[in-house]
């Protein structure tokens, strides 16, 4: 290649990079974005949904009302029969459905599956073992009804949908489940938990004022490398202080009450009955019989179908030490644990959204992925798809993470990606629970994580 062409290529590449970073700078989360949420219509609707889900009480109220999702159903009970191998078919009376259905987040599994080299796979395993997370996917009554009506929990129904699309010669993103498969009002939620041990209860927390951003400027450091955390005091008799101390770090450790959070515990022996196989295999083995772990809610995703937005509306909420009374429309002061959750929302893919809605990610989950700080919930979930002989999880999330992603390139990629597949109404769980390749990947990942956890236990 000539020197002139090389220089030109470098200049063009530099322009693209600078343009991308400027684009990102305009839309990344900031205090100004938080202020916008008070008056922005989409964010107002998201805050209203937040209130309807968690029922936050006025500051100082002594009694907490269980979240609405406690009456919802997990994957297995919702009819996604492939999940029944991992989740309990019935919930113990003294255990919430959110705790009983907690499992390894499938986004983490996608990251593991996408790693081609053994060294890279080992890194994913070690990162997870040092900062474990769980995810609970729950469906409201309307969503459960739709899954049952369409038999979307059965691979045969999805294969029949593919055959029909083939007969219609449908291509690209037009290869989706029938329009109207889910009724307006249908809602799906994903809870994101961090797991900490009672012996070392250091909870990694997100500091929006000084986020731990990688040198590329497009993603956060892996969770275990974040410099900010709190030591959790498990004494449930101690209240959460109205003003929390500054974020702790290795040089200045800070302790706060577990009552600042929504949480459940994982105890060895009989205490593990009724939990998912993921949890039982990793934290309920004989080696951990005397150990106690706390699973603490640090974020949650919500997708809700409305007449106005046939591609669902997307909301994500995440915990920080700052209260949210300056952000919610009524500027209300709420009691813990819901007074420190903040939001992002969108109703369109990044390239079609406007303003701060272009970017919509949860720092505790997508923020640490490749190009995570440019992520958009719908951009990823638009690739939720099922194919009989191949897992779409890793390839779909990889396409969903692409940035920049011109619409023409997306349309071209969709032609290839959806060939022989069906888009599953933006719900990844419909795809992953029916795919045997995903189940096999989970087994490999669990075995590797179990080995790493045992290594850490023995090295104490």
N, C-alpha and C positions, 0 to 999 in steps of 0.2 A: 504493500500500500504506500502511495506517495506521501511525503511529509505534509503537503497541502491538504490532502484528503484526511490525514490523521488529525491535523489541527482542526479542520472543519468539524470532524466527528466529535472531537473533544468539546469544542465550543457548543455544538448543538446539544450534546449530552448535558453540558453544564446548564444551558438554558432550560432544558426539560427539568433537571433536578431543582434548580432555583424556583421555577414556576410551581413545581409540585410542593416545595416547602412553603412558598408563599400562600398557596391554596390551603395547605394544612394550617398555617398560622392564622388564617382568617376564620377557621371553623373549629379549632381545637377547644376543648372545654376551658373555661376561664371564669373569673368572677363576673365579667360582663354578661356571659352567657347565662349564669345563674340568675342575674338580675332580670334578664329577658323572660325567664320562665314565669315571672309573676303575671305578665300581660300577654304572652304569646298564647294564641288559642289552642294549639296542639299541646303545649306544656300544661295549660290550664286543665285540659281534658285528662292529661296524664296524672296530674295531682288529684283530680276528682276520683280517678280510678284507684290511686294509692289509698285514698281515704276509704273507699268502699271495700278495699281488700283487707287492710290491716286495722281499721277502726281506731286511729290514734286518739288517745284521750288527752284532755286538757292538762297542762303542766300541773303536776302535783296530785293528780287523780290516783287513788290508791289501788284500783282494780284494773286489770287488763282484760280486754275482750279477745278471744282467740281470732286469728285471721280467718277470713272467709274460706281460704283454700283448705282449711281443715275439714270441710264438708265435701271437697272435691275427690277425684279418684286418681290413683297412680296409673302407670302404663298398663299393668296387668289387669287391674280392675276395670280400666277404661275399654278393654277389649283388644289391646295389642298383645296377642297371645304369645308372641315371641319373647316378651319381657317376663313372662311368668316363670321362666327358668332362673331368673335373677332376683325377682321381687316376691315378697310374701303375697299369697292369694287372699289372705285376710289380715286385718290390722288388729293388734292387741288393744283391748279397751283402754289401757293406760298409756298408749303410745299414739302420738299424732301421725297422720298419714304422711306429713312432710318428713318426719324422721324415718318412718318405716320404709319409705321409697328412695331414700338417699343412696346414690350410687356414684361410681366414677364418672365425671362429666364426659360426655361423648366427644366434646371438642378436644379434650386432652387426648382421648383415644385417637382422634384424627391426626393430631400432631405426631403421635407415636407411629401411626401407620404411614405417614408421609415421609418419615425419616428412612432414607435408603441405606445409609451406612450404619454398621453395628455401633460405632462410637457415638453417632448422633442419637440412636435409639437409647443407648445407655445414659446419655445426658438427660433425655426426657424422663427416664425412670428415676434418676437420682434427684432431679428437680422436684418431681412429684413427691418422692419419699421425704424430702426435707421440708416441704410445705404442702401437705396433702389437702386436697379439696374434694368435696362431694357435691353432687347436683341432684335435685329432686324435681322431676317433671310431673305436673299435675294438670288435670283437665276438668273444666266445669261441666255441669250437667248437659248444656247444649252441645259442647264438643264431644262428650261421651255418646250422646244420642246420634250425632252425625257419624261417628266411627262405627257404631253398631249398624246403623241404617245402610251404610255403604260397604260394610264388611271390610273396612280398611285395615283391620288387624290381621287379616288372612292373606297370605301370599297369593292364593288363587285369584282373589278379587283384583289384586294389583296386576297380575299377569293378564287377566281378562281385559282390564283397562288398556294395557299395552297393546293387546291384539286389536282392540277396537281402534286405537289411534293409528296402528299400522294400516288397518283397512281404510281409514280416512286419509291416509298419506299425510298425516300431521307431522310437522317438523319443528325443531327448536323449542322455544318456550310455549308453543301452542300444544305441546304434548303434556297436558295436565289432567288431573282428575276433573270430572264433569263440573261445570260451573254450577254453583248452588249446593255443592256437596256439604258445605258447612253453613249453617244459618247465622245471620247477624246476631251478635251477642255471644257467640262462641268465644271461649277464652282459654288460653294455655299459659302456664307459668313455669318458669324454671328458677329454682332457688339455688344460690351458690353459697356453700358452707366452707369454712376453713376448719381443719381438725388440729387441735393442739393437745398435748399430753398434760396430765396433772403435774407430772414431774418437772416439765419445762413449758409452762403455759404462756409462751410468747406468741401473741397474735400479730401477724403482719398486717399493717393498715396503710391505707392510701392517703398520702398527703398531697392534695391538689396544688398547694402553694409551691412545693418543691418535689414534683413527681420524679421518680427515678427513671429517666429516659435514656435509652441506649444512644450511642454516638450517632447512629444513622438518623436519629430524630423521629423515627416512625413507629417505635414500640417501646414499651416499658421493659425494664430489666425483669428477668424471671422472679417470681414471687419471693423465693428464698433469699434473693439478693437485695430486696428493698431495705433501705436503712432504717425505716421507721416501724415501730411496733409498740404494743402495750403488753405488759405482764398482766394476766387475768387472775383476779382474786375470785375463787369459786364459792366464797361464802355468800349464800343467797340471802342472808339476813342483812347484808350491807347494801345500802341503796347506791344507785348511780348518782354521782355528784352532778349538780347542774352545770358546773364549769369543770371541764376536764383539764388535767395538766397537759403541757406541751407534749407533742409526740416524743416517745422515748427512742433511744438508740443504744448502741453498745457502750457508749460513754456516759449515758444519762438515762438509766432505766426508770420507767414510770409504771405504776400499777393502777388499774381501775377495776371496778366491780363487774362481775359477769352480768349483772342486771342492766348494764348499758347495752346489752345485746339480746337478741332472740336466739335461743340455743337449745340443744339437747345433749345428753351425755351418752357415752358408749362405755359400758362396763363389761368386763369379762364374765364368763360363766353364763348363768341364766339371763343376765342382763342383755345379752345379745339376741335372744330369741325374738323373732318378729322383725329383725332388721334385714336388709338386702344381703344377698350372697357376697356382693362386693365388700361390704362392711365386715361381715362375719369372717371372710377369708383373710382380710388384712389386719383387723384389730381384735378379733375374738378367738384367736388360736391359743393353744395351751401356753405358749411363750408369753402371751400378754394377759393371762388370766387375772393377775393381780393389778393390772394397769387400769387407769381410768383416763378416758379421753373426752374432750368437749368439742362438739361440732357447733360452730358459731356462724350465724347468718351474716354475711358481709355484703350480699347483693342479690338482686333477683331481676329476671327478665319477664316481661309480660307482652303477649301478643293477643290482640282483641279484634274480632271482625265486626265492622260496622257497615251500614249501608253506604256511607260516604267513601269508605276505603276498602274496596274489595280485595286488596292485597294485605289486609289487616293493618292495624296501627301497632307501633312498636315502642315499648317503653322499657327503660332499664334504670334500676335504682341501686345506689351504692353507698356504703357507710364511710363517714369521716368523723373527726372529732368536732367539727363545726355543726351547729344546729341549723335546721332548715327553715326557721321562722321568717327569715328575710326572703325566702324563695317561694313558699306556697302562696297562692293567690290571696288567702285571707290573712296572711302574715301571722298565723296562729302559733302559739307556743305549745308544743306537745310534750307528753311524757316519754321517757325511754321505753322501749328501744327505738321507737319510730321517729324520734325528733332529730336524728342525725343521718337520715337517708336523703340523698340528692338524686336528681333525675336527668336523663337525656331522653329525647323522643324523636321519632320520625314516622313518616307514612309513605316514604318513597326511597328508591335506591339512591345511593350517594350522588350519582351523576344527574339525577332528576329532582333531587330535593333542593331546598333553598335555605340560605342562612345557616344557622347553627344546627339545623336538622340534617345537614349532609353527613355529619359524623354522629354516630350513635353506638357506643360500645360501653361495656362495663370494665373498668380498670382491673378488677379482680379476675377477670377471665380473658376476654379478647385483647385487653390492653397489652398483655405479655406476648401475644402471638406476632408473627411476622406482619409488619405494617398495621399492627393493632390499633395505633392511634389514629388511623384513617378509616377504621372499620365502620360499617353500617349494618345494623341487624338484618334489614331486608335484603341488602346486597348478598349476604351469605345465604339466608333462608330461601331466596329465590332459586337456589340450586338444590334444595332438598328434593331428592328423587330416589326412586326404587328401580333397580334392574335385577332380573332373576339371577344372573351368574356373576355379578361383580358388585363389590361395595362401592357406593358413590360418595361415601363420607369424606375420604381424604381428598379426592379430586374436586368434589363440590366445594369444600371449605377453602381449598387452594384457589379456585376460581373466584369464590366470594371475597377473598382477601386481596385480589389484584388491585393495584393502585399505581399510577393512574389507570383507568379502565374505560377508554372511549366506548361509546355506545355501539359503534360499528364493530369493534373488536368483540364486545360482549355478545352481540347477535351472532357473530361468526362462531364463537366458542360454543354458544348454546346449540347450534346446529349439530355439532359433533357430540356434545355432552349428553343431550337428551335422546340421541338415537338409541332405539331399543329400550327406552326407559319411560317413566311417567313421573312428572312433578307431583309431589304429595301435598298439595295445598300449603306449601311453605312450612310444613311440620316435619322436622328431621326424624322424630321418633317413629313415625309411620314407616319410614325407610329402614332405619337402623335395627328396629326390633324384628324385622322380617328377613334380615340378611344374614345367612350363616357365616359369611366371611367376617362380618363385624363381630359376631360371637367368638370366632376363633381368635381374632386379634385381641379381644378382651382377655381371653384366657392367658395368652402369652404375656400381655402387659401385667396382669394381676400376679402371675408367678414371679416376674422380674421385680415388681414392687415389693412383694412379700419377702423375697430374699434380701432386698436392700433394707427394709424395715428391721428384719432380724439382725442384720449386720450392725445397724445403728444401735439396736438394743444391747447387743453383746459388747459393743465398744464403749458403753457408758462406764 
